[in-house]
Amino acid sequence: MKRALLVGVILIAVNSVGQTQQGDIHSSKTNLSGTPASSVGSAGLPSEQTVNAFLRKMFGYQESLTWKVTSIAAARAAGLAEVNVVFSSPQGQQQGKFYVTPDGQHAVMGDLIPFGADPFAETRAKLAASQTGLAKGPADAKLVLVEFADLQCPGCKAAQGTITRLQEDFPNARFVFQNYPLENIHPWAMLAAKYVDCVGRNAGDKLWDFMTQVYDHQAQVTAENAEQKIPEYAQAAGVDTAAMSACVESPDTYVRIQKSIDLAKAVGVTSTPTLFVNGRKVAQLVGAPYETVKQIVQFEAEDVK
């Protein structure tokens, strides 16, 4: 995807974490409680009609720009309403987020970040308690990196060079892969996620070879041929695909993936790939200089000591 910015949206309203040229955004059609955005209108929350009117006033002058309100819900910060929007233009899509004050008179653009002496403690605890993905590295490692990714996501493929280098540079760290398939924009992502879960649980370290196979052939996979291609890449990684079939079709596998998706939402993942370093969110993996990412990881590794 071309590296183009939605001018005006970037400068005024968009949280840059969700740029599709750097990754892929999660665009749910419901708010956090599962209520369709069009029906949101409870006390303390702006209506979708009001939000759209606001966005029209802000960005209506950009004729090629459209948007979709994907959620309106109570924010983590008491009293604020969180509004998520997907902006679309000929250059691509971007995730926007803003917060509305309780009086409905002001909007705060950007993202809320945790605050305190150890601002990442809550996220770190949630990840430790609920992560279900396959891990490599010492189980008692003090440095834990958790990646949320989607095998159909071009940004996730592009980020693998960074992930590989981090694994080489931090051999004593623990790396965890969590499924986060973006079904709304990636038609075969869920099937790939099922294989990730099943291969990881039944074939251990062959998972990493399987993921490499899928990323390497990502452009050749389509919604029409995925059921043929994905098992082929598993087989190329040395996996007994016949033994995987029952696991892939099992409802329990879908439940496990859904739990991973729920965890992603609980820790504020809005795009793939997203990496957490001891609970610290690092979403700008694609396009960021490797030394910058490494510096963050190194800081967290030393700080935990």
C-alpha positions in Angstrom: 0.0 0.0 0.0 1.3 3.5 -0.9 2.8 5.4 2.0 0.4 8.3 1.8 -1.2 10.3 4.6 -4.7 11.6 4.9 -3.8 15.2 5.2 -6.0 17.0 7.7 -7.1 13.8 9.4 -3.5 13.2 10.5 -3.0 16.8 11.6 -6.3 17.1 13.4 -8.0 13.9 14.5 -6.2 10.7 13.8 -4.3 8.5 16.2 -1.4 7.5 14.0 -1.1 4.1 15.6 -3.7 2.7 13.2 -2.3 3.6 9.8 -2.9 0.8 7.3 0.3 1.6 5.4 2.1 0.6 8.5 -0.2 -2.1 9.6 -3.9 -3.1 9.5 -6.7 -1.7 11.6 -9.3 -3.5 13.5 -12.7 -2.0 12.5 -15.5 -3.5 14.5 -19.1 -2.6 13.6 -20.1 -2.6 17.2 -19.2 -0.8 20.3 -17.4 -2.5 23.2 -20.6 -3.7 24.7 -21.7 -5.3 21.5 -24.4 -2.7 20.7 -24.5 -1.5 17.0 -23.1 2.0 16.8 -26.3 3.2 15.2 -28.2 2.5 18.3 -25.9 4.1 20.8 -27.5 7.0 22.5 -27.5 6.2 26.2 -26.8 8.8 28.9 -23.3 10.2 28.8 -22.5 9.0 25.3 -22.9 11.1 22.1 -25.1 9.7 19.5 -23.8 8.5 16.1 -25.8 11.3 14.5 -24.0 13.9 16.5 -20.6 12.3 15.9 -21.2 12.3 12.1 -22.4 15.9 12.2 -19.2 16.8 14.0 -17.0 14.9 11.5 -18.8 16.5 8.6 -18.1 20.0 10.0 -14.4 19.0 10.6 -13.6 17.2 7.4 -16.5 17.7 4.9 -14.3 20.0 2.8 -12.2 16.9 1.8 -14.5 15.5 -0.9 -12.6 12.3 -1.3 -12.6 11.5 2.4 -15.3 9.3 3.9 -15.6 7.7 7.3 -17.4 5.1 9.3 -18.1 5.4 13.0 -17.1 1.9 14.4 -17.7 2.4 18.1 -19.0 4.8 20.7 -18.5 3.6 24.2 -17.4 4.7 27.7 -13.7 5.3 27.8 -11.3 3.7 30.3 -11.0 7.2 31.9 -14.1 7.8 33.9 -16.5 10.3 32.4 -15.1 10.4 28.9 -16.8 8.8 25.8 -14.4 7.1 23.4 -15.3 7.4 19.7 -13.5 5.2 17.1 -13.7 6.0 13.4 -12.3 4.5 10.2 -11.3 7.2 7.6 -11.1 6.2 4.0 -9.6 8.0 1.0 -8.0 7.0 -2.3 -4.7 6.7 -0.4 -6.0 4.0 2.0 -7.6 3.8 5.4 -6.7 5.1 8.8 -8.0 4.6 12.3 -9.1 7.7 14.1 -10.0 8.1 17.8 -11.2 10.9 19.9 -12.8 11.5 23.3 -15.8 13.5 24.2 -16.1 15.3 27.5 -19.2 14.6 29.8 -20.8 17.9 28.9 -20.7 17.0 25.2 -19.0 20.3 24.5 -15.4 19.3 23.8 -13.4 16.6 22.0 -9.9 15.5 22.9 -8.0 14.1 19.9 -5.5 11.2 20.2 -5.1 8.3 22.5 -5.2 7.9 26.3 -2.0 6.5 27.7 -1.6 5.0 31.2 -0.1 7.2 33.9 1.8 6.5 37.1 5.1 5.4 38.5 4.7 2.0 36.6 2.2 3.0 33.9 2.4 -0.4 32.1 1.7 -2.6 35.2 -2.0 -3.2 34.5 -1.4 -4.2 30.9 1.5 -6.4 31.9 -0.7 -8.2 34.4 -3.5 -8.7 31.9 -1.1 -10.2 29.4 0.5 -12.5 31.9 -2.9 -13.7 33.1 -4.6 -14.3 29.8 -2.1 -14.9 27.0 -2.7 -18.2 25.2 -0.3 -18.1 22.3 2.8 -20.2 21.7 5.9 -18.8 23.3 9.7 -19.3 22.8 12.3 -18.4 25.4 12.6 -19.0 29.1 9.4 -19.4 31.0 10.7 -17.3 33.9 12.1 -14.5 31.7 12.0 -11.0 33.1 11.6 -9.5 29.6 8.4 -10.6 27.8 7.5 -9.5 24.3 3.9 -10.3 23.2 3.0 -9.8 19.5 -0.6 -9.5 18.3 -0.7 -10.2 14.6 -2.7 -11.5 11.6 -1.1 -13.7 9.0 -2.9 -12.0 6.2 -1.7 -8.5 7.3 1.0 -7.1 5.0 2.3 -5.0 7.9 2.7 -8.1 10.1 4.7 -9.7 7.3 6.9 -6.6 7.0 7.5 -6.5 10.8 8.9 -10.0 10.9 12.4 -8.8 10.2 12.2 -6.6 13.3 10.8 -9.5 15.4 13.5 -11.8 14.2 16.3 -9.3 15.0 14.8 -8.8 18.5 14.9 -12.5 19.1 18.5 -12.6 18.1 19.5 -9.6 20.1 17.6 -10.6 23.3 18.0 -14.4 23.5 17.0 -14.4 27.2 13.6 -12.8 26.5 10.3 -14.7 26.1 8.4 -14.1 22.9 4.7 -14.8 22.6 2.6 -14.8 19.5 -1.1 -13.9 19.9 -3.7 -14.3 17.2 -5.6 -11.2 16.2 -7.3 -12.0 12.8 -9.0 -9.0 11.3 -11.9 -10.8 9.7 -13.6 -7.6 8.6 -10.9 -6.8 6.1 -8.9 -10.1 5.8 -11.1 -13.0 4.5 -8.7 -15.9 5.2 -7.2 -14.5 8.4 -9.4 -16.6 10.7 -8.5 -19.9 8.9 -4.8 -19.0 9.2 -5.3 -18.2 12.9 -6.9 -21.6 13.5 -3.9 -23.3 12.0 -1.6 -21.1 14.1 -3.4 -22.2 17.2 -3.5 -25.9 16.2 0.1 -26.1 15.0 1.3 -24.2 18.0 -0.4 -26.6 20.4 0.3 -29.8 18.5 3.5 -29.3 16.7 5.3 -26.8 18.9 8.2 -25.0 17.4 7.1 -25.9 13.9 4.7 -23.0 14.3 7.4 -20.5 13.5 8.3 -22.3 10.3 4.6 -22.4 9.3 4.2 -18.7 9.9 7.3 -18.0 7.8 5.8 -20.1 5.0 2.5 -18.2 5.1 4.2 -14.8 5.2 6.5 -15.7 2.4 3.5 -16.8 0.2 1.0 -14.2 1.5 0.5 -12.6 -1.9 -0.4 -16.0 -3.5 -3.2 -16.8 -1.0 -6.8 -15.7 -1.7 -10.1 -16.2 -0.1 -10.9 -18.8 -2.8 -7.7 -20.9 -2.5 -6.9 -20.4 1.2 -8.3 -23.8 2.3 -5.9 -25.5 -0.1 -2.9 -23.2 0.3 -2.8 -22.9 4.1 -2.5 -26.7 4.7 0.2 -26.8 2.0 2.3 -24.3 3.9 1.7 -26.3 7.1 2.9 -29.4 5.4 6.0 -27.6 4.0 6.8 -26.7 7.6 6.8 -30.4 8.6 3.3 -30.5 10.1 1.0 -33.5 9.8 -1.9 -31.7 8.2 -4.2 -34.7 8.4 -3.9 -34.6 12.2 -4.6 -30.8 12.1 -7.9 -31.1 10.4 -10.0 -32.0 13.4 -8.3 -29.3 15.5 -8.9 -26.6 12.9 -12.6 -27.5 12.7 -13.0 -27.8 16.5 -15.2 -25.1 18.1 -12.7 -25.0 21.0 -10.1 -23.6 18.5 -12.4 -20.8 17.6 -13.0 -20.1 21.3 -9.3 -19.9 21.9 -8.9 -17.4 19.1 -11.8 -15.3 20.4 -10.1 -15.2 23.8 -7.0 -13.9 22.1 -9.1 -11.2 20.3 -10.8 -10.3 23.6 -7.3 -10.0 25.2 -6.2 -7.7 22.4 -9.2 -5.4 22.9 -8.7 -5.5 26.7 -5.1 -4.1 26.3 -6.0 -1.6 23.7 -4.8 -3.2 20.4 -6.4 -1.4 17.5 -4.0 -2.4 14.7 -1.7 -5.2 13.6 1.1 -5.8 14.3 1.2 -4.5 17.9 4.0 -5.5 20.2 4.0 -5.3 24.0 7.3 -5.1 25.8 6.7 -5.9 29.4 3.3 -4.3 29.0 4.6 -1.3 27.1 2.7 -0.9 23.8 4.8 -0.5 20.6 2.5 -0.2 17.6 4.7 1.5 15.1 6.8 -1.5 14.1 6.7 -1.0 10.3 8.8 1.9 9.1 10.3 2.5 12.5 14.1 2.3 12.6 15.1 -1.0 14.2 17.5 0.7 16.6 14.6 2.8 18.0 12.6 -0.4 18.7 15.7 -2.1 20.1 16.3 0.9 22.4 12.8 0.6 23.9 13.3 -3.1 24.5 16.8 -2.6 25.9 15.4 0.1 28.3 12.6 -2.2 29.5 15.1 -5.1 29.9 17.4 -3.0 32.1 14.6 -1.3 34.0 13.1 -4.6 35.1 16.4 -5.5 36.8 
